[in-house]
Amino acid sequence: MRLGSALRAVAEQVPVPDLAALAEVSADVLVVAATGDRLHPPEPAEEAAAAFPRAKLVRFDSPAPLVTHRREVRALLAEFLALPSKP
């Protein structure tokens, strides 16, 4: 019963108040977005991906891609993590 209020509180928190700081990140970044997820709408993922210079944004047309697109998410993560890092 306490989980609902905790999830709502987390959803309103902002880990990086100024997205301009992310422009200094030189690492490759994978951002995964899900459509229809009320707690994690795709707009913040799109904003985050736009803020990182080397980001790849992948959108899944599902509110729960870890359930509905499990194989695709697993392949995406495996491919991303297997890439050699670039200086």
MIPAMI-282533 format. One record per atom (N, C-alpha, C): residue number from 1; residue in one letter; atom name; x, y, z. Coordinates in nm, 3 decimals, padded with zeros to 5 digits. Example, Ala and Ser with C-alpha at 12.3 -4.5 7.8 and 13.67 -1.06 7.14 Angstrom:
2
+-----+-----+------+---------+---------+---------+
:   n : res : atom :    east :   north :      up :
+-----+-----+------+---------+---------+---------+
:   1 :   a :    N :  01.319 : -00.569 :  00.780 :
:   1 :   a :   CA :  01.230 : -00.450 :  00.780 :
:   1 :   a :    C :  01.320 : -00.330 :  00.780 :
:   2 :   s :    N :  01.285 : -00.225 :  00.708 :
:   2 :   s :   CA :  01.367 : -00.106 :  00.714 :
:   2 :   s :    C :  01.290 :  00.003 :  00.787 :
+-----+-----+------+---------+---------+---------+
//
This chain:
87
+-----+-----+------+---------+---------+---------+
:   n : res : atom :    east :   north :      up :
+-----+-----+------+---------+---------+---------+
:   1 :   m :    N :  00.082 : -00.120 :  00.000 :
:   1 :   m :   CA :  00.000 :  00.000 :  00.000 :
:   1 :   m :    C :  00.086 :  00.126 :  00.000 :
:   2 :   r :    N :  00.206 :  00.118 :  00.052 :
:   2 :   r :   CA :  00.293 :  00.236 :  00.056 :
:   2 :   r :    C :  00.365 :  00.258 : -00.075 :
:   3 :   l :    N :  00.369 :  00.158 : -00.160 :
:   3 :   l :   CA :  00.445 :  00.166 : -00.283 :
:   3 :   l :    C :  00.393 :  00.274 : -00.378 :
:   4 :   g :    N :  00.262 :  00.291 : -00.387 :
:   4 :   g :   CA :  00.205 :  00.391 : -00.478 :
:   4 :   g :    C :  00.256 :  00.530 : -00.452 :
:   5 :   s :    N :  00.254 :  00.575 : -00.328 :
:   5 :   s :   CA :  00.301 :  00.711 : -00.297 :
:   5 :   s :    C :  00.451 :  00.722 : -00.318 :
:   6 :   a :    N :  00.526 :  00.618 : -00.290 :
:   6 :   a :   CA :  00.671 :  00.621 : -00.313 :
:   6 :   a :    C :  00.702 :  00.631 : -00.461 :
:   7 :   l :    N :  00.630 :  00.558 : -00.544 :
:   7 :   l :   CA :  00.652 :  00.565 : -00.688 :
:   7 :   l :    C :  00.616 :  00.703 : -00.743 :
:   8 :   r :    N :  00.509 :  00.760 : -00.693 :
:   8 :   r :   CA :  00.473 :  00.895 : -00.739 :
:   8 :   r :    C :  00.580 :  00.996 : -00.699 :
:   9 :   a :    N :  00.636 :  00.983 : -00.580 :
:   9 :   a :   CA :  00.740 :  01.075 : -00.533 :
:   9 :   a :    C :  00.865 :  01.062 : -00.619 :
:  10 :   v :    N :  00.905 :  00.942 : -00.651 :
:  10 :   v :   CA :  01.024 :  00.921 : -00.734 :
:  10 :   v :    C :  01.002 :  00.976 : -00.874 :
:  11 :   a :    N :  00.884 :  00.958 : -00.927 :
:  11 :   a :   CA :  00.855 :  01.004 : -01.063 :
:  11 :   a :    C :  00.869 :  01.154 : -01.077 :
:  12 :   e :    N :  00.855 :  01.227 : -00.969 :
:  12 :   e :   CA :  00.863 :  01.373 : -00.974 :
:  12 :   e :    C :  01.003 :  01.425 : -00.944 :
:  13 :   q :    N :  01.095 :  01.338 : -00.906 :
:  13 :   q :   CA :  01.231 :  01.380 : -00.876 :
:  13 :   q :    C :  01.309 :  01.400 : -01.005 :
:  14 :   v :    N :  01.404 :  01.490 : -01.001 :
:  14 :   v :   CA :  01.487 :  01.520 : -01.118 :
:  14 :   v :    C :  01.632 :  01.494 : -01.082 :
:  15 :   p :    N :  01.694 :  01.389 : -01.140 :
:  15 :   p :   CA :  01.832 :  01.357 : -01.103 :
:  15 :   p :    C :  01.936 :  01.458 : -01.154 :
:  16 :   v :    N :  01.908 :  01.520 : -01.267 :
:  16 :   v :   CA :  02.001 :  01.620 : -01.322 :
:  16 :   v :    C :  01.919 :  01.745 : -01.353 :
:  17 :   p :    N :  01.927 :  01.845 : -01.265 :
:  17 :   p :   CA :  01.843 :  01.963 : -01.285 :
:  17 :   p :    C :  01.875 :  02.043 : -01.412 :
:  18 :   d :    N :  02.001 :  02.041 : -01.457 :
:  18 :   d :   CA :  02.040 :  02.116 : -01.576 :
:  18 :   d :    C :  02.092 :  02.019 : -01.681 :
:  19 :   l :    N :  02.012 :  01.992 : -01.783 :
:  19 :   l :   CA :  02.052 :  01.896 : -01.886 :
:  19 :   l :    C :  02.175 :  01.940 : -01.965 :
:  20 :   a :    N :  02.209 :  02.068 : -01.959 :
:  20 :   a :   CA :  02.327 :  02.117 : -02.030 :
:  20 :   a :    C :  02.453 :  02.047 : -01.979 :
:  21 :   a :    N :  02.454 :  02.005 : -01.854 :
:  21 :   a :   CA :  02.570 :  01.935 : -01.798 :
:  21 :   a :    C :  02.596 :  01.803 : -01.871 :
:  22 :   l :    N :  02.493 :  01.744 : -01.928 :
:  22 :   l :   CA :  02.509 :  01.617 : -01.997 :
:  22 :   l :    C :  02.584 :  01.630 : -02.130 :
:  23 :   a :    N :  02.595 :  01.751 : -02.180 :
:  23 :   a :   CA :  02.668 :  01.774 : -02.306 :
:  23 :   a :    C :  02.816 :  01.741 : -02.292 :
:  24 :   e :    N :  02.867 :  01.735 : -02.169 :
:  24 :   e :   CA :  03.008 :  01.704 : -02.144 :
:  24 :   e :    C :  03.035 :  01.554 : -02.139 :
:  25 :   v :    N :  02.933 :  01.472 : -02.140 :
:  25 :   v :   CA :  02.951 :  01.327 : -02.131 :
:  25 :   v :    C :  03.004 :  01.276 : -02.265 :
:  26 :   s :    N :  03.115 :  01.203 : -02.260 :
:  26 :   s :   CA :  03.175 :  01.154 : -02.383 :
:  26 :   s :    C :  03.144 :  01.007 : -02.409 :
:  27 :   a :    N :  03.078 :  00.941 : -02.318 :
:  27 :   a :   CA :  03.047 :  00.798 : -02.334 :
:  27 :   a :    C :  02.927 :  00.778 : -02.426 :
:  28 :   d :    N :  02.922 :  00.660 : -02.487 :
:  28 :   d :   CA :  02.802 :  00.622 : -02.560 :
:  28 :   d :    C :  02.691 :  00.598 : -02.458 :
:  29 :   v :    N :  02.570 :  00.638 : -02.492 :
:  29 :   v :   CA :  02.457 :  00.627 : -02.400 :
:  29 :   v :    C :  02.341 :  00.563 : -02.474 :
:  30 :   l :    N :  02.277 :  00.467 : -02.409 :
:  30 :   l :   CA :  02.157 :  00.405 : -02.463 :
:  30 :   l :    C :  02.039 :  00.449 : -02.377 :
:  31 :   v :    N :  01.939 :  00.506 : -02.441 :
:  31 :   v :   CA :  01.819 :  00.550 : -02.371 :
:  31 :   v :    C :  01.701 :  00.470 : -02.427 :
:  32 :   v :    N :  01.630 :  00.404 : -02.337 :
:  32 :   v :   CA :  01.516 :  00.322 : -02.377 :
:  32 :   v :    C :  01.389 :  00.390 : -02.328 :
:  33 :   a :    N :  01.294 :  00.408 : -02.418 :
:  33 :   a :   CA :  01.167 :  00.473 : -02.384 :
:  33 :   a :    C :  01.051 :  00.378 : -02.411 :
:  34 :   a :    N :  00.947 :  00.395 : -02.333 :
:  34 :   a :   CA :  00.827 :  00.313 : -02.348 :
:  34 :   a :    C :  00.706 :  00.404 : -02.362 :
:  35 :   t :    N :  00.624 :  00.379 : -02.461 :
:  35 :   t :   CA :  00.502 :  00.458 : -02.476 :
:  35 :   t :    C :  00.392 :  00.399 : -02.389 :
:  36 :   g :    N :  00.314 :  00.484 : -02.330 :
:  36 :   g :   CA :  00.201 :  00.439 : -02.249 :
:  36 :   g :    C :  00.234 :  00.410 : -02.104 :
:  37 :   d :    N :  00.358 :  00.427 : -02.062 :
:  37 :   d :   CA :  00.396 :  00.406 : -01.922 :
:  37 :   d :    C :  00.366 :  00.535 : -01.847 :
:  38 :   r :    N :  00.268 :  00.531 : -01.758 :
:  38 :   r :   CA :  00.227 :  00.654 : -01.688 :
:  38 :   r :    C :  00.333 :  00.706 : -01.593 :
:  39 :   l :    N :  00.415 :  00.619 : -01.536 :
:  39 :   l :   CA :  00.519 :  00.664 : -01.445 :
:  39 :   l :    C :  00.646 :  00.708 : -01.517 :
:  40 :   h :    N :  00.667 :  00.657 : -01.636 :
:  40 :   h :   CA :  00.787 :  00.690 : -01.712 :
:  40 :   h :    C :  00.749 :  00.725 : -01.855 :
:  41 :   p :    N :  00.691 :  00.842 : -01.875 :
:  41 :   p :   CA :  00.652 :  00.881 : -02.011 :
:  41 :   p :    C :  00.776 :  00.897 : -02.099 :
:  42 :   p :    N :  00.759 :  00.887 : -02.230 :
:  42 :   p :   CA :  00.875 :  00.892 : -02.320 :
:  42 :   p :    C :  00.941 :  01.030 : -02.331 :
:  43 :   e :    N :  00.871 :  01.135 : -02.299 :
:  43 :   e :   CA :  00.928 :  01.269 : -02.317 :
:  43 :   e :    C :  01.059 :  01.291 : -02.239 :
:  44 :   p :    N :  01.069 :  01.254 : -02.111 :
:  44 :   p :   CA :  01.198 :  01.271 : -02.043 :
:  44 :   p :    C :  01.310 :  01.189 : -02.106 :
:  45 :   a :    N :  01.278 :  01.071 : -02.156 :
:  45 :   a :   CA :  01.380 :  00.991 : -02.224 :
:  45 :   a :    C :  01.426 :  01.061 : -02.350 :
:  46 :   e :    N :  01.333 :  01.119 : -02.423 :
:  46 :   e :   CA :  01.367 :  01.191 : -02.546 :
:  46 :   e :    C :  01.454 :  01.312 : -02.514 :
:  47 :   e :    N :  01.420 :  01.384 : -02.406 :
:  47 :   e :   CA :  01.500 :  01.500 : -02.365 :
:  47 :   e :    C :  01.640 :  01.457 : -02.322 :
:  48 :   a :    N :  01.648 :  01.348 : -02.247 :
:  48 :   a :   CA :  01.779 :  01.298 : -02.203 :
:  48 :   a :    C :  01.863 :  01.257 : -02.322 :
:  49 :   a :    N :  01.805 :  01.184 : -02.415 :
:  49 :   a :   CA :  01.880 :  01.141 : -02.533 :
:  49 :   a :    C :  01.930 :  01.260 : -02.614 :
:  50 :   a :    N :  01.850 :  01.364 : -02.622 :
:  50 :   a :   CA :  01.891 :  01.483 : -02.696 :
:  50 :   a :    C :  02.004 :  01.557 : -02.626 :
:  51 :   a :    N :  02.013 :  01.543 : -02.494 :
:  51 :   a :   CA :  02.114 :  01.614 : -02.417 :
:  51 :   a :    C :  02.252 :  01.548 : -02.425 :
:  52 :   f :    N :  02.256 :  01.416 : -02.443 :
:  52 :   f :   CA :  02.383 :  01.345 : -02.453 :
:  52 :   f :    C :  02.433 :  01.352 : -02.597 :
:  53 :   p :    N :  02.558 :  01.389 : -02.618 :
:  53 :   p :   CA :  02.609 :  01.399 : -02.755 :
:  53 :   p :    C :  02.613 :  01.265 : -02.830 :
:  54 :   r :    N :  02.631 :  01.156 : -02.757 :
:  54 :   r :   CA :  02.646 :  01.026 : -02.823 :
:  54 :   r :    C :  02.539 :  00.928 : -02.775 :
:  55 :   a :    N :  02.416 :  00.974 : -02.774 :
:  55 :   a :   CA :  02.305 :  00.891 : -02.727 :
:  55 :   a :    C :  02.232 :  00.824 : -02.842 :
:  56 :   k :    N :  02.182 :  00.706 : -02.812 :
:  56 :   k :   CA :  02.094 :  00.635 : -02.904 :
:  56 :   k :    C :  01.962 :  00.616 : -02.830 :
:  57 :   l :    N :  01.855 :  00.663 : -02.888 :
:  57 :   l :   CA :  01.722 :  00.650 : -02.828 :
:  57 :   l :    C :  01.646 :  00.539 : -02.899 :
:  58 :   v :    N :  01.593 :  00.447 : -02.821 :
:  58 :   v :   CA :  01.511 :  00.339 : -02.875 :
:  58 :   v :    C :  01.377 :  00.344 : -02.804 :
:  59 :   r :    N :  01.269 :  00.359 : -02.883 :
:  59 :   r :   CA :  01.134 :  00.365 : -02.827 :
:  59 :   r :    C :  01.063 :  00.233 : -02.853 :
:  60 :   f :    N :  00.996 :  00.184 : -02.750 :
:  60 :   f :   CA :  00.913 :  00.065 : -02.765 :
:  60 :   f :    C :  00.767 :  00.108 : -02.752 :
:  61 :   d :    N :  00.686 :  00.060 : -02.842 :
:  61 :   d :   CA :  00.544 :  00.093 : -02.842 :
:  61 :   d :    C :  00.471 :  00.000 : -02.744 :
:  62 :   s :    N :  00.501 :  00.019 : -02.617 :
:  62 :   s :   CA :  00.444 : -00.064 : -02.512 :
:  62 :   s :    C :  00.468 :  00.004 : -02.378 :
:  63 :   p :    N :  00.374 : -00.006 : -02.285 :
:  63 :   p :   CA :  00.399 :  00.050 : -02.153 :
:  63 :   p :    C :  00.490 : -00.039 : -02.068 :
:  64 :   a :    N :  00.517 : -00.161 : -02.112 :
:  64 :   a :   CA :  00.600 : -00.254 : -02.036 :
:  64 :   a :    C :  00.689 : -00.335 : -02.131 :
:  65 :   p :    N :  00.787 : -00.271 : -02.195 :
:  65 :   p :   CA :  00.868 : -00.343 : -02.293 :
:  65 :   p :    C :  00.949 : -00.458 : -02.235 :
:  66 :   l :    N :  00.980 : -00.453 : -02.106 :
:  66 :   l :   CA :  01.053 : -00.565 : -02.046 :
:  66 :   l :    C :  00.968 : -00.690 : -02.040 :
:  67 :   v :    N :  00.838 : -00.674 : -02.055 :
:  67 :   v :   CA :  00.748 : -00.788 : -02.060 :
:  67 :   v :    C :  00.709 : -00.820 : -02.205 :
:  68 :   t :    N :  00.668 : -00.717 : -02.278 :
:  68 :   t :   CA :  00.614 : -00.739 : -02.413 :
:  68 :   t :    C :  00.721 : -00.751 : -02.522 :
:  69 :   h :    N :  00.839 : -00.694 : -02.497 :
:  69 :   h :   CA :  00.946 : -00.695 : -02.596 :
:  69 :   h :    C :  01.076 : -00.748 : -02.534 :
:  70 :   r :    N :  01.062 : -00.845 : -02.448 :
:  70 :   r :   CA :  01.177 : -00.896 : -02.371 :
:  70 :   r :    C :  01.294 : -00.935 : -02.462 :
:  71 :   r :    N :  01.267 : -01.010 : -02.566 :
:  71 :   r :   CA :  01.374 : -01.057 : -02.656 :
:  71 :   r :    C :  01.444 : -00.938 : -02.722 :
:  72 :   e :    N :  01.367 : -00.840 : -02.769 :
:  72 :   e :   CA :  01.425 : -00.723 : -02.836 :
:  72 :   e :    C :  01.508 : -00.639 : -02.740 :
:  73 :   v :    N :  01.458 : -00.621 : -02.618 :
:  73 :   v :   CA :  01.531 : -00.542 : -02.518 :
:  73 :   v :    C :  01.662 : -00.614 : -02.484 :
:  74 :   r :    N :  01.655 : -00.744 : -02.465 :
:  74 :   r :   CA :  01.775 : -00.821 : -02.433 :
:  74 :   r :    C :  01.878 : -00.809 : -02.545 :
:  75 :   a :    N :  01.836 : -00.822 : -02.670 :
:  75 :   a :   CA :  01.927 : -00.811 : -02.784 :
:  75 :   a :    C :  01.986 : -00.670 : -02.793 :
:  76 :   l :    N :  01.902 : -00.570 : -02.770 :
:  76 :   l :   CA :  01.948 : -00.431 : -02.773 :
:  76 :   l :    C :  02.056 : -00.407 : -02.668 :
:  77 :   l :    N :  02.032 : -00.453 : -02.547 :
:  77 :   l :   CA :  02.130 : -00.435 : -02.440 :
:  77 :   l :    C :  02.259 : -00.512 : -02.467 :
:  78 :   a :    N :  02.245 : -00.635 : -02.514 :
:  78 :   a :   CA :  02.364 : -00.715 : -02.544 :
:  78 :   a :    C :  02.448 : -00.648 : -02.653 :
:  79 :   e :    N :  02.382 : -00.597 : -02.756 :
:  79 :   e :   CA :  02.453 : -00.530 : -02.865 :
:  79 :   e :    C :  02.522 : -00.403 : -02.814 :
:  80 :   f :    N :  02.451 : -00.324 : -02.735 :
:  80 :   f :   CA :  02.507 : -00.200 : -02.684 :
:  80 :   f :    C :  02.625 : -00.227 : -02.593 :
:  81 :   l :    N :  02.612 : -00.323 : -02.504 :
:  81 :   l :   CA :  02.720 : -00.351 : -02.408 :
:  81 :   l :    C :  02.840 : -00.419 : -02.475 :
:  82 :   a :    N :  02.821 : -00.479 : -02.590 :
:  82 :   a :   CA :  02.931 : -00.545 : -02.660 :
:  82 :   a :    C :  03.013 : -00.447 : -02.745 :
:  83 :   l :    N :  02.960 : -00.328 : -02.768 :
:  83 :   l :   CA :  03.031 : -00.229 : -02.850 :
:  83 :   l :    C :  03.157 : -00.182 : -02.779 :
:  84 :   p :    N :  03.268 : -00.171 : -02.851 :
:  84 :   p :   CA :  03.387 : -00.115 : -02.789 :
:  84 :   p :    C :  03.365 :  00.034 : -02.760 :
:  85 :   s :    N :  03.416 :  00.078 : -02.648 :
:  85 :   s :   CA :  03.400 :  00.220 : -02.616 :
:  85 :   s :    C :  03.494 :  00.303 : -02.704 :
:  86 :   k :    N :  03.447 :  00.422 : -02.736 :
:  86 :   k :   CA :  03.525 :  00.511 : -02.823 :
:  86 :   k :    C :  03.574 :  00.628 : -02.738 :
:  87 :   p :    N :  03.696 :  00.670 : -02.758 :
:  87 :   p :   CA :  03.749 :  00.784 : -02.679 :
:  87 :   p :    C :  03.683 :  00.914 : -02.716 :
+-----+-----+------+---------+---------+---------+
//
